[in-house]
Each structure stands twice: as C-alpha cells, then as structure tokens.
Amino acid sequence: MTEYTLDEPVNILLVEDNPGDVRLTQEAFKSTDSEIEFHTVTDGAKATECVHVHQDSESSTDIDIILLDLNLPRVDGFSFLETLKNELDYPPPPVLVLSSSESESDIVESYEQAANAYLTKPKSPEEFDSMAQAIEDFWIESARHPPAPTETTG
C-alpha cells in the first residue's frame, strides 16, 4: 500500500465480470477528486494472478484497493479472498466486496475470509457516484493502511 500523493493515481483492482457494472463503477470514480487508475479483471483466477504479479514485481505499480464481486466465473470471490488470506505473507490492500447479494451468509463469509468491507451494489448511477465518494472519503483519504512490505535478504 502506498501513501497517496497528488501526482500519483490510486490503483484500484476491479474484479467484475459484468461490463455494465465495470462502466458504472469507472464512471462513478470520475466524479471524485482522486485520480484513479483501474486494473480490471473478470474472474478470480485473473485477480489472483494480478495480485501475485504485483507482489512479485518491484517495478510494478502497487494495488491500493480491491473492489471484488463475489459471483465470478472460474474462481469466485470467496475463493479469491481465501487465496489472499492464505497465500500472501503480508496484508493485502483493502478488499471491498461489491456484490448484488444481500444474503447474510455472503456477508458473514466475506468477513470471515478477511474482506475489509461489504457493500451492496448500487442500483442507479447516482448511487454509484455516492458509493465512489464514500470510498474516496474513507478508504483513500482517511484510512491508514499497513506499509507495503520491503524486500528482505536472508
């Protein structure tokens, strides 16, 4: 996790298979003050690969926040959360589940798998804008995150 500066964009990994939701999410963040760079993948397998690439590459841009849909092809959101929890040697960036499900069991399982927040997908462009602003206000501008790990030699 990097500290944000005005000249560096916030890097969001958007894990979403619905092109309409991808577009609405990206459009909503245009209404915020932060410069956002999206890295979009459509399933949990690609998301896992992306996180591993960023973890293993010194020249790669750090992912600052993950927005995760649960219902994904190939590898679902719960499996992706479990992989993050079990395979990374350090805390991942904040993972905000963004799902259309309002099921209590989905909410409980998301938190059990170490999601940082569970958000129900907005139903209108205006609600997407409000959600993006709330994410910026809290997760980008206010919350403190652990520093990215440093390379250690041993």
N, C-alpha and C positions, 0 to 999 in steps of 0.2 A: 504494500500500500504506500503510495507516495503522498507527500503533502502537496496540496494543490497550490499552484501559482497562477497568476493571471495569464501568463504566456504559455501554459501547458493545458491541453484539453483533459477532461475527465474521461477515462476509458471505461466504457460500460460493455460487458459481455451480455448480450441479449440472446437468451436461449428460448426461441419461439418458432414454432412451425407454421403459424397462421400468418400469411403475408399481410392481411388486413391489420392484425394486431401489431405487427412489426412497424407498419407505416404509421399507425396511430401513436404508438409509443415514441417513434423518432420525431414525429411532428410535434408532439406534446413537449418534448425537451427543447425544441426550438424556442418555446415561449419562456424559458428560464434564462437567467443571466450567465449561467456557466456554459463554457464551450465543451460540447460533448462529442466524443468520437465513439461510434458504435462499432462493435465487432459482433456480427450476428451469425449465429449457427442455428440449425433447425432440429437438432436432436442431441440427446445427452452424450452420445459417443463422440460427436464432434466437439461438444463443450468440454468433455474430459481431455480430449486431445489438445484443445486450445489452452486449457489451464496448464497442462504438462509442458507445452511448448513455452509458455510464458514463465513457468517455474524454472525450466532448464536453460533458458537463453538469457545471457547477460545483456545482449543488445536489444532484446525485445521490450516492448512497452508493457509496463505493469497494468494488469486489470485492476481497476479501482472498486468496481461494484459489479455484481452479477444479478441480473433480472432473470428469473427462472420460471418458465411454465412447467407444470407437472406432467401434463398429458402430452408426451412426445413420442415420436416413432423410435424404433430401435432400442434406445436406452431412455427410460422415463426419468422424470425429475427426481423421484425418490432415490433411484439408483445412482444418479449423478451426485446427490447430496451425500449418500453413503460413501461413494468413492472419495469425495473431498475430505470427509471426516476420517476415513481410514488410511488414505494414501499420502496425504500431504504432511510434511514434517513441521509445518507452521500453520497458523490460522489462515484460511483463505480470505480473500476480500469479502466484505459483507455480501451475503446472499439473501436477496429479497425475492421470495416466492410471489409470483404474479399469476394467479390462477382464476379461472372462472368458477371453480368449485368452492362451495360454501360448506362443504362437509366437515363436520367436527373432526372426524378421523383423519382427513387430509391435513387439517391444521395441526393436530396433535403430532402426527407422524413427521410433518415438516420440521417442527421444533425439536422433536426427538433426534432428527438427523442433522441438527445444528444449523438450521436456517435462522437468519437473524430477524426476519420479519415475514409475515404472511399478509399479502394484500389481495383482495378480491378485484379481478379485472373490472375496470370502469365500463360503463355501458354507453357512454357518449363521448365525443371529442372534448367537451368541456370538462368532464370528469377525468379524462386522461390528462388534460392540462393541469388540473388541481393536484392529481397524483404526482405528476412530474415536479411541480413546485414544492410539494411536501417532501419528496425525496431529496430535492436540492437543499431545501431548508435544513433538514435534519442530517441526512447521510453525507452530503457534500460539504455543507458549510459548518455544521455544529459537531457532529460525532467525531471522536478521536479513535483512530484505528491503530492496531499494532504496526510497528515499522516492518517493512519488507525484510526478509532475512538477508544476512550478509554471508558471502561465501567464506567458509572456514576451511582451513587446511589442516590436515591431521595426519 
